[in-house]
């Protein structure tokens, strides 16, 4: 067993050191990093299914076990004396010497032990008295009967209630014999259960050894799997390093784009503003030319129409009295047929337009796109500048992987496990070699117990045969001296039962007392505390075995008794099928962080990551040509145009009066005249005015609308242009200053996140290894199964059966006493007497008949 423990400790040391490559040094990351890092899938550790089911269901005999437990609880109701046992062990650690037992503390412990064992002591004393006095009483009873006393005289007094007494004794003896039969059946069942369960013990031994072999065989596979899964974390790290440009450079790009991209967008929008300004200036020039040309034509048309209409109004037809007023009214409106706006005096915009054309000769959009391209080239710059560091980190990862694999091969795990497996095989062979001897010893034990049962069965046989012969041969009309042979045989068999009861009872009681003292105390002091794990509290009591050794188990395994490791905690972990690494608390013995820092994430690797420095000073967002172009745009002279003069003329309208309204009014006045040449002439003039409005005024109004929109847009652009250009230039300069001088902070921040992300993969591997070591690797269920199997074999198979054996046999012994008394009483009614009492209807002194060897009858009170 000691060899097994040493081998197991060596194995766990290997597991612990192997697991150190994945020690968790990294805790919660930022939400951005946590979202960025994907969880790793390490798969499932190869598992082993153990065969042993350390659970025992006794079946029907379990009822008897519960009865025995209840009886023992009545005998010993006190709780488990943990403190008493601990004090006794600690005070007498060196043994009792001389008069040490007279010390007060030892006397107190002795009295406490006597008080705890009081129930056992009382019953043991009674049993010993039974053993001592039963043969003496039997001898005295035999001698007394030989002297024809104690019922030994062959004379039966006649009593009126004789039949009732005989029936009572017969019923009582039958009941007693039935209970005796039940007791001997219980005894035999317990005896047979031991034999049956001993055979089941072989299955438990076999499955436990197979489980230990599985434990040893699967452990190297599980260790290799843990070591191999380092490759999963390593490959993910390599993948991130290969994509450092996208991952780290992309994060740096994302941090800078909040400043850079808006500045470039504003610069790009200035190119659109340039084109819009040019289009507006060109529109102003075109509209102004159109209006100036249209103004001349319209003015000539209006003058011609006004002269023609004036001639018509000067005609003789207008001299008539009723027409004169209408002609005068129309003549008064002739001055309204004139132009309102004068576009010939407006300033020219050729100068600003020429300046703007010169500005647009520089392709600002292309220059801004170069800035975009330069900024978007950040991932490539990061990749190029970190190429050497990434190459060195990959080399360190390969080195760490080789060290881990080499470290797992450093210890002779497989030879140790092979030796352990051989040890288990040899142990199994040695145990199986004892099976024939165990069977032979069990056979002898079974024969002895059967002999003991046969003693009771012999008494029962004489009782039942005596009852059968006596009851069948009894003739109530026959006198005691004339009873039949069968009845007499029944009485003799009952007396034989009495004799064998005296012979066997003290022997049986001796067996009962011995097994009761041993089995009962084992049940109360070992089995019950083992079932409720109270016994572990005694073993795990600090400083129990030595004043300088706190805990027993770590002192045995690691020569360090101060480690907080107890047998109880180890059993609980193994019972829950946790790993031996967790059960033995090996993390307190081995420094995993040291090995982790030396292999997985060493100081050298940390220095490499900390040396990451991305230089973006070569990034140019906007060339000087583009900046000069923006300044030239602001100085094109757009702001010097007299926009108010344009807006004043545009707002006047083309003519003084609306020509359509004027034509309608003229036509309405013509309708008021009599039909004739004047009416037709006026309507002709109205039609001409409408045509002038359609052909000349409408196009001019459209040109004026276009001119108004262009002038307003230019006016707005001219007001905002200096501020916009200044803001764009300032934003570009701020972004370039950020890239040139403050990008190191952003790079450092994003590099730390990237490093945490890398370390996070190792942290996941560490957490997985830690969990696997604690829960899945080398699951020590076989150890708790061994303890449970020992409990089942020792307590459930043997101790419970032994206790049930003495329980049934003890009941038989106690029932033998009433059986003896009743059998002696009942035998008087079945045996043939030598003398008898005969009475007439009226008693007198002459009524006695004398027979040979008859004793004198007793005198009656009425004689």
C-alpha positions in Angstrom: 0.0 0.0 0.0 2.9 2.3 0.8 4.4 1.6 -2.6 1.1 2.5 -4.3 1.0 5.9 -2.5 4.5 6.7 -3.5 3.9 5.9 -7.1 0.7 8.0 -7.1 2.5 11.0 -5.6 5.2 10.8 -8.3 2.5 10.8 -10.9 0.7 13.8 -9.5 4.0 15.7 -9.3 4.4 15.2 -13.0 0.9 16.3 -13.6 1.3 19.4 -11.5 4.5 20.5 -13.1 3.1 19.9 -16.6 0.1 22.0 -15.8 2.3 24.9 -14.7 2.6 26.0 -18.3 -1.0 27.3 -18.1 -1.1 29.2 -14.9 -3.6 31.9 -14.9 -2.0 35.3 -14.5 -4.5 37.4 -16.5 -7.9 38.3 -15.1 -10.8 40.2 -16.6 -10.0 42.1 -19.7 -11.7 45.2 -21.0 -15.1 44.7 -22.8 -13.4 45.6 -26.1 -10.7 43.0 -25.6 -13.1 40.4 -24.3 -15.3 40.9 -27.4 -12.1 40.8 -29.5 -10.8 37.5 -28.1 -12.7 34.4 -29.2 -12.8 31.4 -26.7 -10.6 28.5 -27.5 -11.9 25.0 -27.9 -9.6 22.5 -26.2 -12.0 19.5 -26.6 -12.6 16.9 -23.9 -10.0 15.2 -21.8 -10.1 11.4 -22.4 -12.2 10.0 -19.7 -12.3 6.7 -18.0 -15.4 4.9 -16.7 -14.7 3.0 -13.5 -16.4 -0.4 -12.9 -16.8 -0.4 -9.2 -20.1 0.6 -7.7 -19.4 0.8 -4.0 -23.0 0.5 -3.0 -24.5 -2.4 -1.1 -28.2 -3.2 -0.8 -28.6 -6.1 1.6 -32.1 -7.1 0.5 -34.5 -8.9 2.8 -31.9 -9.5 5.4 -31.5 -5.7 5.7 -34.6 -5.8 8.0 -32.6 -7.9 10.5 -29.6 -5.6 10.2 -31.9 -2.6 11.1 -33.3 -4.6 14.1 -29.7 -5.2 15.3 -28.8 -1.6 14.8 -31.8 -0.5 16.8 -30.9 -3.0 19.6 -27.4 -1.7 19.7 -28.7 1.9 19.8 -30.7 0.9 22.9 -27.6 -0.8 24.4 -25.4 2.1 23.5 -27.3 5.4 22.8 -24.3 7.6 23.5 -22.8 9.6 20.5 -19.5 8.7 19.1 -16.8 9.5 21.7 -14.5 11.5 19.4 -13.1 13.7 22.1 -12.6 10.7 24.5 -10.7 8.7 21.9 -8.5 11.7 20.9 -7.7 12.4 24.6 -6.9 8.8 25.3 -4.5 8.7 22.2 -2.8 12.0 23.0 -2.4 11.3 26.8 -1.1 7.8 26.3 0.9 8.4 23.1 4.0 6.9 24.6 2.2 4.0 26.3 1.2 3.6 30.0 4.2 3.1 32.2 4.2 2.1 35.9 1.6 3.9 37.8 0.4 6.1 35.0 -3.0 4.6 35.1 -3.4 6.1 38.6 -3.1 9.6 37.3 -6.2 11.6 37.6 -6.5 12.4 33.9 -6.3 8.7 33.1 -8.8 7.8 35.8 -11.2 10.3 34.4 -10.7 8.9 30.9 -11.2 5.4 32.2 -14.5 6.4 33.9 -15.7 8.1 30.7 -14.9 4.9 28.8 -16.7 2.8 31.3 -19.7 5.2 31.1 -19.7 4.9 27.3 -19.4 1.1 27.5 -21.9 0.8 30.3 -24.6 -0.9 28.2 -22.1 -3.4 26.8 -20.6 -4.0 30.3 -24.0 -4.7 31.8 -25.1 -7.2 29.1 -21.6 -8.8 29.1 -21.8 -9.3 32.9 -25.3 -10.8 32.5 -24.0 -13.1 29.8 -21.0 -14.2 31.9 -23.3 -14.9 34.8 -25.5 -16.9 32.4 -22.4 -18.9 31.3 -21.2 -19.5 34.8 -24.5 -20.3 36.5 -26.3 -22.2 33.8 -24.2 -25.4 34.1 -24.2 -25.1 37.9 -28.0 -24.7 37.9 -28.2 -27.6 35.4 -26.1 -29.8 37.7 -28.1 -28.9 40.8 -31.3 -29.5 38.9 -30.1 -32.9 37.8 -29.0 -33.9 41.3 -32.2 -32.6 42.7 -34.3 -34.7 40.3 -32.2 -37.8 41.1 -33.2 -37.3 44.7 -36.8 -37.3 43.5 -37.2 -33.7 44.1 -37.6 -30.7 41.8 -40.3 -32.7 39.9 -38.2 -35.8 39.8 -40.8 -38.0 41.7 -42.9 -40.1 39.5 -46.1 -39.1 41.1 -48.6 -36.5 39.7 -51.1 -34.8 42.0 -54.5 -34.7 40.6 -55.9 -31.2 40.1 -59.2 -30.0 38.9 -57.5 -27.5 36.4 -55.0 -30.1 35.1 -56.3 -30.0 31.6 -56.1 -26.2 31.5 -52.6 -26.2 32.8 -51.6 -28.8 30.3 -53.1 -26.8 27.5 -51.4 -23.6 28.7 -48.0 -25.3 29.0 -48.4 -26.8 25.6 -49.4 -23.5 24.0 -46.6 -21.6 25.7 -44.0 -24.2 24.7 -45.2 -24.1 21.1 -44.9 -20.3 21.1 -41.5 -20.5 22.7 -40.3 -23.2 20.3 -41.6 -21.1 17.4 -39.6 -18.1 18.6 -36.7 -20.4 19.0 -37.1 -21.5 15.5 -37.2 -17.9 14.3 -34.1 -17.2 16.3 -32.2 -20.1 14.9 -33.4 -19.2 11.4 -32.0 -15.7 11.9 -28.8 -17.2 13.1 -28.5 -19.5 10.1 -29.4 -16.7 7.7 -26.7 -14.5 9.1 -24.2 -17.4 8.8 -25.2 -18.1 5.2 -25.1 -14.4 4.4 -21.4 -14.2 5.4 -20.6 -17.1 3.1 -22.6 -15.6 0.2 -21.0 -12.1 0.6 -17.5 -13.4 0.9 -18.0 -14.6 -2.7 -19.2 -11.2 -3.7 -16.0 -9.8 -2.1 -14.0 -11.3 -5.0 -16.0 -9.2 -7.5 -15.2 -6.0 -5.5 -11.6 -6.9 -5.3 -11.4 -7.6 -9.0 -13.3 -4.4 -10.1 -11.2 -2.2 -7.7 -8.0 -3.6 -9.1 -9.2 -3.1 -12.7 -10.2 0.5 -11.8 -6.7 1.1 -10.4 -5.2 -0.2 -13.6 -7.5 2.0 -15.7 -6.5 4.9 -13.4 -2.8 4.1 -14.2 -3.3 3.5 -17.9 -5.4 6.5 -18.7 -3.3 9.0 -16.7 -0.4 9.2 -19.2 -3.0 9.7 -22.0 -4.7 12.5 -20.1 -1.3 14.1 -19.4 -0.3 13.9 -23.0 -3.6 15.4 -24.0 -3.2 18.4 -21.7 0.3 19.0 -23.0 -0.8 18.6 -26.6 -3.5 21.2 -26.2 -0.9 23.9 -25.7 -0.6 23.7 -29.4 -4.2 25.0 -29.6 -3.3 28.2 -27.7 0.0 28.5 -29.5 -1.7 28.3 -33.0 -4.2 31.0 -32.0 -1.3 33.2 -30.8 0.6 32.5 -34.1 -2.6 33.4 -36.1 -2.9 36.7 -34.2 0.8 37.4 -34.8 0.5 36.7 -38.5 -2.5 39.1 -38.6 -0.9 41.7 -36.3 -1.3 44.3 -39.1 -5.0 43.8 -39.2 -5.5 43.3 -35.5 -3.1 45.8 -33.9 -2.8 48.1 -36.9 -6.6 48.0 -37.3 -7.1 49.0 -33.7 -4.6 51.8 -34.0 -6.4 52.9 -37.2 -9.7 52.8 -35.4 -8.4 55.0 -32.6 -6.9 57.6 -34.9 -9.8 57.7 -37.4 -11.9 59.7 -35.0 -9.5 62.6 -35.6 -8.1 61.9 -39.0 -11.1 60.8 -41.1 -13.3 63.9 -40.2 -10.5 66.2 -41.2 -10.0 64.4 -44.5 -13.7 64.3 -45.1 -14.0 68.1 -44.6 -11.1 68.6 -47.0 -12.7 66.4 -49.5 -16.0 68.4 -49.1 -14.0 71.5 -50.0 -13.4 70.2 -53.5 -17.2 69.9 -53.9 -17.6 73.4 -52.6 -15.0 74.6 -55.3 -17.0 72.9 -58.0 -20.3 74.3 -56.7 -18.8 77.8 -56.6 -17.5 77.5 -60.1 -20.8 76.3 -61.3 -22.5 79.2 -59.5 -20.2 81.8 -61.0 -20.6 80.3 -64.5 -24.4 80.4 -63.9 -24.2 84.0 -62.9 -22.2 84.9 -66.0 -24.6 83.0 -68.3 -27.7 84.4 -66.7 -26.4 87.9 -66.7 -25.5 87.8 -70.4 -29.0 86.4 -71.1 -30.7 89.2 -69.1 -28.6 91.9 -70.7 -29.4 90.7 -74.2 -33.1 90.2 -73.3 -33.3 93.6 -71.8 -32.3 95.3 -75.1 -34.8 93.3 -77.1 -37.6 93.8 -74.6 -37.0 97.5 -74.4 -37.2 97.8 -78.2 -40.4 95.7 -78.3 -42.0 97.7 -75.6 -41.1 101.0 -77.2 -42.5 99.8 -80.6 -45.7 98.5 -79.0 -46.1 101.7 -76.9 -45.7 103.9 -80.1 -48.2 101.8 -82.1 -50.7 101.8 -79.3 -50.3 105.6 -79.0 -51.0 106.0 -82.7 -54.1 103.9 -82.3 -55.3 106.1 -79.5 -54.8 109.3 -81.5 -57.1 108.0 -84.2 -60.3 110.0 -85.0 -62.4 107.1 -83.6 -61.2 108.1 -80.1 -62.7 111.6 -80.5 -66.3 110.4 -80.0 -67.8 111.4 -76.7 -68.4 108.0 -75.2 -65.0 106.6 -76.3 -62.9 109.6 -75.3 -62.8 108.6 -71.7 -61.7 105.0 -72.4 -59.0 106.2 -74.8 -57.8 108.7 -72.2 -57.5 106.1 -69.6 -55.5 103.7 -71.8 -53.3 106.7 -72.9 -52.5 107.3 -69.2 -51.1 103.7 -68.8 -48.7 103.8 -71.7 -45.9 104.8 -69.5 -46.1 101.5 -67.7 -45.0 99.6 -70.8 -41.3 100.0 -69.7 -38.4 98.0 -68.1 -38.1 97.9 -64.4 -34.7 96.1 -63.8 -31.4 97.3 -65.3 -28.8 94.5 -65.6 -26.4 96.4 -67.7 -24.9 98.2 -64.7 -24.2 95.0 -62.6 -20.5 94.2 -61.9 -18.8 91.4 -63.8 -17.7 88.1 -62.1 -15.1 87.2 -64.6 -12.2 87.9 -62.2 -13.3 85.5 -59.4 -14.3 82.9 -62.0 -10.8 83.1 -63.6 -9.2 82.8 -60.1 -11.4 79.8 -59.3 -10.5 78.1 -62.6 -6.9 78.5 -61.6 -7.6 76.9 -58.2 -9.4 74.0 -59.8 -6.4 73.3 -62.0 -5.0 71.5 -58.9 -6.8 68.2 -58.2 -7.5 68.6 -54.5 -9.6 65.4 -54.5 -6.7 63.3 -55.7 -4.5 64.9 -53.0 -7.1 64.1 -50.3 -7.4 60.5 -51.6 -3.6 60.2 -51.2 -4.2 61.2 -47.5 -6.8 58.5 -47.2 -4.6 55.9 -48.7 -1.7 56.9 -46.5 -3.9 56.6 -43.4 -5.5 53.4 -44.4 -2.0 52.0 -44.9 -1.5 51.9 -41.1 -2.0 48.0 -40.8 0.8 47.5 -43.4 3.1 49.9 -41.6 2.4 48.1 -38.3 3.1 44.7 -40.0 6.3 45.9 -41.5 7.6 47.6 -38.4 6.8 44.6 -36.1 8.1 41.9 -38.5 11.2 41.4 -36.5 9.5 41.2 -33.1 6.9 38.8 -34.4 9.6 36.5 -35.8 11.3 36.5 -32.4 8.1 35.9 -30.5 7.3 32.9 -32.8 10.8 31.5 -32.0 10.1 31.9 -28.3 6.8 30.1 -28.7 8.4 27.2 -30.5 11.1 27.1 -27.8 8.4 27.1 -25.0 6.5 24.3 -26.8 9.7 22.2 -27.0 10.5 22.9 -23.3 7.0 21.8 -22.3 7.2 18.6 -24.3 10.7 18.0 -23.0 9.6 18.6 -19.4 6.8 16.1 -19.7 9.4 13.5 -20.8 11.8 14.4 -18.0 10.2 12.3 -15.4 9.9 8.5 -15.8 6.1 8.5 -15.7 5.4 5.6 -18.0 8.0 3.3 -16.3 6.5 4.2 -12.9 3.0 3.5 -14.1 4.2 0.3 -15.7 5.7 -0.8 -12.4 2.5 0.2 -10.6 0.4 -1.9 -13.0 2.7 -4.8 -12.5 2.4 -4.3 -8.8 -1.4 -4.4 -9.1 -1.2 -7.5 -11.2 1.0 -9.3 -8.7 -1.1 -8.1 -5.8 -4.2 -9.4 -7.5 -2.5 -12.8 -8.0 -1.4 -12.9 -4.4 -4.9 -12.1 -3.2 -6.4 -14.6 -5.5 -3.9 -17.2 -4.2 -5.6 -16.8 -0.8 -9.1 -17.5 -2.1 -8.9 -21.3 -1.5 -7.7 -20.7 2.0 -10.3 -18.1 2.6 -12.9 -20.5 1.2 -11.6 -23.3 3.4 -11.6 -21.1 6.6 -15.1 -19.9 5.7 -16.2 -23.5 5.3 -14.9 -24.3 8.7 -16.6 -21.2 10.1 -19.8 -22.2 8.4 -19.6 -25.7 9.8 -19.0 -24.4 13.3 -21.9 -22.0 13.0 -24.1 -24.8 11.6 -23.1 -27.0 14.6 -24.1 -24.2 16.9 -27.4 -23.8 15.1 -27.8 -27.6 15.3 -27.6 -27.4 19.1 -30.6 -25.2 19.1 -32.3 -27.3 16.4 -31.7 -30.4 18.5 -33.5 -28.8 21.4 -36.3 -27.6 19.0 -36.5 -31.1 17.6 -37.0 -32.7 21.0 -39.5 -30.0 21.9 -41.6 -30.5 18.8 -41.3 -34.3 18.9 -42.2 -34.2 22.5 -45.2 -32.0 21.8 -46.2 -34.2 18.9 -45.9 -37.5 20.7 -47.3 -36.2 23.9 -50.3 -34.6 22.2 -51.0 -37.5 19.9 -50.5 -40.2 22.7 -52.3 -38.3 25.5 -55.5 -39.9 26.7 -57.4 -37.8 29.1 -59.3 -40.9 30.4 -56.1 -42.7 31.2 -54.7 -42.4 34.7 -51.2 -41.1 35.2 -50.0 -44.6 35.8 -51.8 -46.0 32.8 -50.6 -43.5 30.2 -49.6 -44.9 26.8 -46.1 -45.5 25.4 -46.4 -42.7 22.9 -47.4 -40.2 25.5 -44.6 -41.4 27.8 -42.2 -41.0 24.9 -43.3 -37.4 24.4 -42.6 -36.6 28.0 -39.2 -38.2 27.9 -38.3 -36.2 24.7 -39.3 -33.0 26.5 -37.0 -34.0 29.4 -34.3 -34.7 26.8 -34.8 -31.2 25.5 -34.3 -29.9 29.0 -31.1 -31.8 29.4 -29.7 -30.7 26.1 -30.7 -27.1 26.9 -28.6 -27.2 30.1 -25.7 -28.8 28.2 -25.7 -26.3 25.3 -27.1 -23.1 26.6 -23.9 -21.9 28.4 -21.8 -22.8 25.4 -24.2 -20.8 23.2 -24.2 -17.9 25.5 -20.4 -17.9 25.6 -20.4 -17.6 21.8 -23.0 -14.9 22.0 -21.1 -12.8 24.6 -17.9 -13.1 22.7 -19.4 -12.1 19.3 -21.6 -9.4 21.0 -18.6 -7.7 22.7 -16.5 -7.8 19.5 -19.1 -7.2 16.9 -21.1 -4.6 18.8 -18.1 -2.5 19.7 -16.8 -2.7 16.1 -20.2 -1.6 14.9 -20.4 1.4 17.3 -16.7 2.4 17.2 -15.7 1.6 13.7 -18.6 1.0 11.3 -21.0 3.8 12.4 -18.3 6.5 12.5 -17.0 5.2 9.2 -20.4 5.4 7.6 -21.0 9.0 8.8 -17.2 9.9 8.3 -16.8 10.7 12.0 -13.7 8.5 12.1 -12.0 10.8 9.7 -12.4 13.6 12.2 -10.4 11.6 14.7 -7.6 10.7 12.2 -7.5 14.3 11.0 -7.3 15.8 14.5 -4.3 18.1 14.5 -1.3 16.9 16.4 -2.9 13.6 17.1 0.1 11.3 16.5 2.9 13.8 17.4 2.9 17.2 19.1 5.0 18.6 16.3 3.0 17.1 13.4 -0.2 18.9 12.6 -1.6 16.6 9.9 -0.9 13.0 9.3 -1.4 12.6 5.6 0.9 15.5 4.3 3.5 14.4 6.7 3.5 10.9 5.2 3.4 12.1 1.6 5.3 15.3 1.5 7.2 15.3 4.9 5.4 18.6 5.6 2.7 18.0 8.2 1.7 21.7 8.2 -0.1 21.5 4.8 -3.8 21.8 5.3 -4.5 18.4 3.8 -6.6 15.8 5.6 -7.8 12.3 4.9 -11.4 13.4 5.1 -10.9 16.2 2.5 -9.1 13.8 0.3 -11.8 11.2 0.6 -14.5 13.8 -0.2 -12.7 14.9 -3.3 -12.2 11.3 -4.5 -15.8 10.4 -3.6 -16.9 13.2 -6.0 -14.5 11.8 -8.6 -12.2 14.8 -8.7 -8.7 14.7 -9.8 -5.9 13.5 -7.5 -4.2 16.8 -8.1 -7.1 18.6 -6.3 -7.5 15.8 -3.7 -3.9 16.1 -2.6 -3.8 19.9 -2.9 -0.5 19.8 -4.8 -0.8 23.4 -5.6 0.6 24.1 -2.1 3.7 22.1 -2.9 4.7 23.2 -6.4 5.2 26.8 -7.7 3.4 26.7 -11.0 3.8 30.5 -11.6 7.6 30.1 -11.8 7.5 27.5 -14.4 4.8 29.4 -16.3 6.9 32.6 -16.4 9.9 30.6 -17.5 8.2 28.8 -20.4 4.8 30.1 -21.6 5.1 33.9 -21.0 8.6 34.6 -20.0 10.2 37.9 -19.2 12.0 37.8 -22.6 8.7 37.5 -24.4 7.2 40.3 -22.2 10.2 42.5 -23.1 9.6 41.8 -26.8 6.0 42.8 -26.6 6.8 45.9 -24.6 9.3 46.9 -27.2 6.6 47.2 -29.9 6.8 50.7 -31.2 4.9 51.8 -34.3 6.3 55.0 -36.0 3.6 56.8 -38.1 5.6 60.0 -38.7 5.9 59.2 -42.3 2.2 59.4 -42.8 1.2 62.6 -44.7 -2.5 63.4 -44.6 -2.6 66.5 -46.9 0.3 67.7 -49.1 1.4 71.3 -49.0 0.0 71.7 -52.5 -3.4 70.8 -51.2 -3.2 73.3 -48.3 -2.1 76.0 -50.7 -5.0 75.1 -52.9 -7.4 75.6 -50.0 -5.9 79.0 -49.2 -6.1 80.0 -52.9 -9.8 79.0 -52.9 -10.4 81.3 -50.0 -8.7 84.2 -51.9 -10.4 83.8 -55.2 -12.4 87.1 -54.6 -15.8 85.5 -54.3 -16.3 87.5 -51.1 -15.7 90.8 -52.9 -18.6 90.5 -55.3 -21.5 93.0 -54.8 -24.2 90.5 -54.1 -26.6 93.2 -52.9 -26.6 94.9 -56.3 -27.5 91.7 -58.0 -30.2 90.9 -55.5 -31.7 94.4 -55.8 -32.1 94.2 -59.5 -33.3 90.6 -59.4 -36.0 91.5 -56.9 -37.3 94.4 -59.1 -38.9 92.3 -61.8 -38.5 92.5 -65.6 -41.2 95.2 -66.4 -42.9 98.0 -64.4 -46.2 96.2 -64.8 -47.2 92.7 -65.4 -47.7 92.5 -69.2 -50.3 89.8 -68.9 -52.4 91.8 -66.5 -52.0 94.9 -68.7 -53.1 93.0 -71.8 -56.1 91.6 -70.0 -57.1 95.1 -68.8 -56.6 96.5 -72.3 -58.8 93.8 -73.7 -61.4 94.4 -71.1 -61.6 98.1 -72.0 -61.8 97.2 -75.7 -64.8 95.0 -75.0 -66.6 98.1 -73.5 -66.4 99.8 -76.9 -68.7 99.4 -79.8 -67.7 96.9 -82.4 -65.5 98.5 -84.9 -62.0 99.1 -86.0 -60.9 100.7 -82.6 -62.0 97.7 -80.7 -60.2 95.3 -83.0 -57.1 97.5 -82.9 -57.0 97.5 -79.1 -57.5 93.7 -78.9 -54.7 93.4 -81.5 -52.4 95.4 -79.2 -53.4 93.2 -76.2 -52.5 90.1 -78.2 -49.1 91.6 -79.1 -48.4 92.4 -75.5 -49.1 88.8 -74.5 -46.8 87.6 -77.2 -44.0 89.9 -75.9 -44.5 88.5 -72.4 -44.4 84.9 -73.7 -41.4 85.3 -76.0 -39.2 87.7 -74.0 -40.4 88.3 -70.4 -40.8 84.6 -69.4 -37.2 83.6 -70.5 -35.9 86.6 -68.6 -37.8 85.7 -65.5 -36.3 82.2 -65.7 -32.8 83.7 -66.1 -33.5 86.0 -63.1 -34.5 83.0 -60.9 -31.3 81.1 -61.8 -29.3 84.2 -61.2 -30.9 84.7 -57.8 -30.2 81.1 -56.7 -26.6 81.3 -57.9 -26.0 84.7 -56.2 -27.5 83.5 -52.9 -25.4 80.3 -53.0 -22.2 82.3 -53.8 -23.1 84.8 -51.0 -23.5 82.0 -48.5 -20.3 80.3 -49.7 -18.3 83.6 -49.5 -19.5 84.2 -45.9 -18.5 80.6 -44.7 -15.5 80.0 -46.9 -12.8 81.6 -44.8 -14.0 79.8 -41.6 -14.4 76.5 -43.4 -10.9 76.7 -44.9 -9.4 77.7 -41.6 -11.2 74.8 -39.8 -10.1 72.3 -42.4 -6.5 73.4 -42.3 -6.6 73.4 -38.4 -8.1 69.9 -38.3 -5.5 68.5 -40.8 -2.7 70.1 -38.8 -4.2 68.7 -35.5 -4.5 65.2 -37.0 -0.9 65.3 -38.4 0.3 66.6 -35.0 -1.4 63.7 -33.3 0.2 61.2 -35.7 3.6 62.8 -35.4 3.8 63.4 -31.6 1.0 61.7 -29.7 0.5 58.4 -31.6 2.9 56.6 -29.2 0.2 56.8 -26.5 -2.4 55.2 -28.8 0.1 52.6 -30.0 1.0 51.7 -26.4 -2.6 51.5 -25.4 -3.6 49.3 -28.3 -0.4 47.2 -28.0 -1.3 46.5 -24.3 -4.7 45.4 -25.4 -3.1 43.2 -28.1 -0.7 41.7 -25.6 -3.5 41.1 -23.1 -5.4 39.3 -25.9 -2.4 37.1 -26.6 -1.9 36.4 -22.8 -5.7 35.7 -22.7 -5.2 32.7 -24.9 -2.7 31.3 -22.4 -5.0 32.3 -19.6 -7.8 30.2 -21.2 -5.4 27.3 -21.6 -4.3 27.8 -17.9 -7.8 27.9 -16.6 -8.7 24.8 -18.7 -5.7 22.9 -17.5 -6.4 23.9 -13.9 -10.0 22.8 -14.2 -9.0 19.6 -16.0 -6.4 18.7 -13.3 -8.8 19.4 -10.6 -11.8 17.6 -12.1 -10.9 15.3 -15.0 -7.3 14.2 -14.9 -6.5 11.2 -12.7 -9.9 11.0 -11.2 -9.4 9.3 -7.9 -12.7 7.6 -7.5 -10.9 4.3 -7.1 -9.4 5.5 -3.8 -12.7 6.3 -2.3 -14.1 3.1 -3.8 -11.4 1.2 -1.9 -12.5 2.8 1.3 -16.1 2.2 0.6 -15.4 -1.4 -0.5 -13.6 -2.0 2.8 -16.5 -0.6 4.6 -19.0 -2.8 2.7 -16.9 -5.9 3.2 -15.9 -5.3 6.8 -19.2 -3.8 8.1 -22.0 -4.7 5.8 -20.8 -8.2 4.8 -19.1 -9.4 8.0 -19.9 -7.2 11.1 -23.6 -6.8 10.3 -23.9 -10.6 9.7 -21.9 -11.4 12.9 -24.1 -9.0 14.9 -27.2 -10.6 13.4 -25.8 -14.0 14.3 -25.4 -13.2 18.0 -28.7 -11.4 18.0 -30.5 -14.5 16.8 -28.5 -16.9 18.9 -28.8 -14.7 22.0 -32.5 -14.7 21.6 -32.4 -18.5 21.4 -30.3 -18.6 24.6 -32.8 -16.5 26.4 -35.7 -18.5 25.2 -34.1 -21.7 26.4 -34.9 -20.7 30.0 -38.7 -20.6 29.6 -38.4 -23.7 27.4 -36.7 -25.6 30.2 -39.3 -24.6 32.7 -42.3 -25.2 30.5 -40.9 -28.5 29.2 -40.4 -29.8 32.8 -43.9 -28.8 33.7 -45.4 -30.2 30.6 -43.5 -33.5 30.8 -45.5 -34.3 34.0 -48.6 -34.5 31.9 -47.2 -36.9 29.3 -44.9 -39.3 31.3 -46.2 -42.5 32.9 -46.2 -42.1 36.7 -45.4 -44.7 39.3 -48.1 -43.6 41.6 -51.3 -41.5 41.4 -54.0 -40.1 43.6 -57.4 -41.7 43.5 -60.5 -40.1 45.2 -64.1 -41.2 45.8 -67.0 -38.9 45.7 -66.8 -38.4 49.5 -63.3 -38.5 50.7 -62.5 -40.6 53.8 -59.3 -42.1 55.3 -60.2 -45.5 53.6 -60.1 -44.2 50.1 -56.4 -44.3 49.6 -55.1 -47.2 47.5 -51.4 -48.1 48.0 -49.1 -49.1 45.2 -45.5 -50.2 45.4 -42.9 -47.4 45.6 -45.6 -44.9 46.2 -44.9 -42.0 48.5 -47.4 -40.9 51.0 -49.9 -38.5 49.5 -50.1 -35.1 51.0 -52.7 -34.4 53.6 -55.7 -32.4 52.4 -56.9 -29.5 54.4 -60.4 -31.1 54.9 -59.0 -34.4 56.2 
